[in-house]
Amino acid sequence: MKAVIRGFGGYLPEKTLTNFDLEKMVETSDAWIRERTGIQVRHIASDNEYTSTLAIKAAQEALKNANMTGKDIDMVILATTTPDDTTPATAVQVQAAIQMDRGYAFDVQAACSGFMYALSIANQYILSGSVKNALVIGAETLSRIVDWSDRNTCVLFGDGAGAVVLSAATTEEEKAGTGVLDIVLHSDGNCRQLLTTTGGVSRTQTAGHVLMEGREVFRHAVTNLAEVATEVITRTGIKLSDIDFLVPHQANVRIVESTAKKLEIPMDKVILTLPEQGNTSAASIPLALFEGVKSGRLKKGQLILLDAMGGGFTWAAALIRL
């Protein structure tokens, strides 16, 4: 049995923050930000928008796209670094909002790789036969943990949410080879201090702010992303030339370009939302999937490669035939 993606959804807050806005806040410039990151604008949640608000809107869009309602869903997994509350999980708020009347809901925390981890978990539940339809979400309000006086990090992050509905494949889809072909996950706790926060519930009783050693993160990202992508390709026996699109975590355009170059994938086969959205952590890949489908670039039957890396370090890759 395989799991297939039935529907895609996404939501971005209406409020935006441009590079020119940031020029008035910290010592930086539009030219510097574009050159170093590729980002032009990012979306920022309003005061009455929370991670759950964004997640619910993305979930509703994915359900609509899949022609389903919350009553069809058996499980909700929400990947986030910025939950509404310490407890309960933000996923249960989604469960209530979509009127899901059975099953279970929980959060996953794997930083920017969170959606990939959540997708892997949902995939395994479907393969085991215990779940038929799963709602997998990546949602973040990173603006709440950004130090807006730190020019090295505040220019990078934005808020948003993306979601997919993952379901057990039909017999016809199985024969066509549609669905999740493989997912590979990795982590290395020895690198945790290179991308972390200054606080935490147990340690400081605060959320803290994002703290990053940019050069080291860049170096590890370029290596790890290419390696994990190669690993999942090798495990599935797929040829690189057969991949229709790379849908990467949207962290930094130089990281994306370096990874694509190592994999010999041209940039016209890469879904890039970074300029208009910034780094939305766990939300970036499902948002990129949603944008790719909405624009018509991603279509049924195509073979797509996903990869991500985030704090922990965590990193992951997946091959999926839409």
N, C-alpha and C positions, 0 to 999 in steps of 0.2 A: 504494500500500500504506500502511496505517496500523499503528501499534503500539498494543496494548491492554493494560490492566492485568488480569492473570489472578488475582493473589492479593495479599493484604495481610498484613503481620505487624508485630508490635511487642513490645518488652520494656522493662520498667522495673525497676530494682533494688528489692529488698524494703525496704531501709533508706530512711527518709524523714527530712527535716529541715523542721520547721514554722517559721512566723514566730516562734512563742513560743520555740523552741529558739534562734533567732538573737538574740532579745532578751537571752539570757544570754551571747552571744558578742561582740556589738558594740552600739554605742549606736543602737538603732533600736526600732521597735515594730510590732506586728501591724497596727495601724490605719494607720500611715504606709506600710508595704509594700503593703497592700491598696489604699490610695488611689492611690499612685503607680504601681503595677505591675499590680495585680489578682491577684498570686500569693499563695497561702496555704501551699502545701507544695511541696517538690521532692524528687526521688528521688536518692540518693547511692550510687554503687557501693561495695561492700565492698572490703576490702583485697585479696581474691583475685579480684575482678572487674576486667576490663580492657575496653577498647573492643572488642576482638575477642570477648570473652565475650558482651557485649550484642548485638553484630552477628550472631553465630552464632545466638543464640536468636531474634532477629527474623527472620533468614533462614529458619530452620527452620519458623517459624510461617507465613511467606509461602508457602513451598513446599507445606506441608500444605494451606493455603487454596486454592492453585492446583491441587491434586491432582498435584503433580510431585515429583521427587526431584532431587538434585544432578546426576544423570546426564543430566537433560533440559536443563541450563543450559549455554549457550555462553560466557557472559561475566558476570563479577562486577565491578561498580563500587561502591566504598565511599567515600562522602563523609565526611570527618572533619577536624577541626582538632586532634584528640588521638589520633594513632596510637599503637599499642603501642610501636613501635620506630621509630627513624629510617629503618631499612631492615631487612627487606623491608616491602613494603606490607602493611597489615593485611588487605586484601582476600584475599591468598593464604592467610591462616589460615582465612578463611571457605571458600575454595575447597576446602581440605583437609578441613575439618570436615564439609562436606556431601557429600563423596566425589564431587566433580565431576571427571571424568576426561578432560576435553578443554577446549579454549578457553583463556581468559586472564582474569586478574584484576588490577585496579590501583586505587589510591586517587585521589581528587580532593580538592583543598583550595580551597574558595571560601567558607569561614566559614559563616555561617548560610544562604547561598544554595547551599551545596554540593550538597544533594539535587537541586535544580533543575538545576544544571549537569550532574550525573551522569545525571539523567533525560533531558536533552537529548542527551547523548552516546550513551546507549543507544538512544534514539529514532532517531538518525541511522544507527547501525549496523544497526538493523532495517530502516529504509527502504532502505538500500543493498543489502539482501539477504544480507549477510555473517553476520548473526546471526539466529537464530530466537527464542531465549528468553534474556532477560537478567535478572539479579538486581541490583536497584538498592537500595542501602542508605545510610541516614544514621545514623551512630552516634557518640556522644560520651561521654567521661568528663571533662566540664568542671570537675568538682570538683577535678581534679588541677592545674588552672592558675588557680584562683580564689585571690585573696588574702583569706583569711578575716578579716583585720583591716580591710578596706576595705568600709565599710558601703554605699557607692554601687554596688558591683558584686557583692558576695558574696550579696546577697539575690535576685539575678536568675536564677542559673543552676542547672541540674540535669542529671542524667545519664540516658541512655536510648538506644534504637535503634529505628528503624522501617525497614521494607523493603517493596518491591513486586516482583512478577514481571511483567516487560514482555515481550509476545510479539507476533509477527506476526499480524495480524487474519485471520480466516477470510473467505471470500467473503460469508457472511451478515452478518458484523460490518461489513464494508466497506459493504454496501448499507444497513445501519442507521445508518451514520455514527458507529459506536462507535470510540473510541480517542483518541489524542493529536491534537488539531486544530492546535495551534501552541505553540511555546515561544519566548520572547524573553529574551535575556540581555544584561546590561550590566555594566560596571565602570568605576571612576574611581580610579586610583592616586594622584591628588592628595589624596585624603581618607584615605589609609591611616593617618595618625597619630591620627585621631579615634576609631578602634576598632582596637586592636592589642594586642600583649603586650609586656612589658618585656624579653623575651629571645627567643632563637632559636639554633638549632644553629650556624650560621656566625658570628653576631654576638656571642653571649655564651656559647655552649656550654651553655646551660640552656634549659628550656622557657619560663621567665618566668611572669608573671601577667597576667591580662586587665586592660587599661587602656582606659577609655572616657570620652569627653567627652559626657556624657549629653544635654545640651541640643542640641548640634549634631547628634548622631546622631538624636535625635527629629525635629528639623527636616528633615533630609535624608530620613529614612524616610517621613514623611507625604507629602512631595512625590514622591519616587521611586516609591513603591509604587503610588500612584494613577495616576501617569503610565505606568508599565510595564503595569499592568493595562488601562488604556485603550488602550495600543498593541496589545496582543495581541487585545483585543476588536475593535478597528478592523480589524486585519489579517485576521481571520477572518470579518468581516461579521456577527458575532453581536450580537444586541440585549442590552443589559444586563438587560432584563426577562426574558430567556430563561434566565438563570443560576439554577440551583437552589441552589447553595451556594458560598460563599467559604471556602476552606481556606487561611488565611494562616500565615506564620511566626509562632510564638507568642513574641513578644519582650516586649511590653508592652501591656496592655489598652487604654491610651489611643491607642497607635499603631493597633491593630486597629480601634477604634471610629472614629477619624478617617479611616482609609482607607475603611472601609465607608460612612461618611457621604458622603465625596466621590464614591463610586461609586454612591450611592443604593441600597445593599444593606442591608436591615434586619438587625439583629443576630440575629434568630431564624433567619436564613439563613447564619449564620457558625458554623463548627465551632471551638469554643474549648476548648482543653485546658490553657491557661495556669494557671488557678487550682490545678490538681492536679499540674502537672508543671514549672512554671517554663519558662525559656528553655533548650531542649535543642539549640540551634544547628541543625546539619544534620539532626538527628533529628526536629525539631519537626513538619515537614509530613508525613512518612510516618507518624509517630505519630498525628497528627491524622486522617489518612486512615484508619488502622487503627481508631481509636476511633469515627470516624464510621460505618464499615461495621459494626463490632461492635455499636454501639448501634441500628442499623437506620435511622439518619437518611440515610446515603448508600446509594443503591440503583442498580441497573442502569438505564441509560437516562438518568440525570441528567447535567446539564451542570455541571461544577464549574470554578471559577477558583482557581488557586493563585498565591500571590505571596510573595516573600521578599526580605529585604535583610540584608546582613552586612558584616563587615570587609572592607576592600579599597579603597573600597566596592565590593561586588558587589550586584546586584539582578536579579530575574527574575520572570517571570509565565508561566503556562501555562493553556491551556484544554483540558479533557479531558472526553469523554463516556464515562461508565462503562459 
